[in-house]
Amino acid sequence: MITSYEIETSTDGTTFTKATSGTWPANGKLQGVTFGPTQARYVRLVALAVNSGTSAGATELEVGGPQTMTPHQPALTDWGH
């Protein structure tokens, strides 16, 4: 179980920035974390410490929040017409 973590975000999948970090109890229960608004396309969970052994795993990640992206309205010229 992950007991210390860092959440990183990126807009390009190459350069990541720390959004938050913290600790979780080693109790086997669902854990959660929140952080402020950030523009990102990619989210990465980094396990900094585990309660036993040398490997870490996450069975599920849910990412969400208010969407502020305004979709591009395609024009006819976008399609080569």
Secondary structure, DSSP 8 states (H G I E B T S, - for coil): -EEEEEEEEESSSSS-EEEEEEE--SSSS-----------SEEEEEEEEESSSS----S----------------GGGGT-
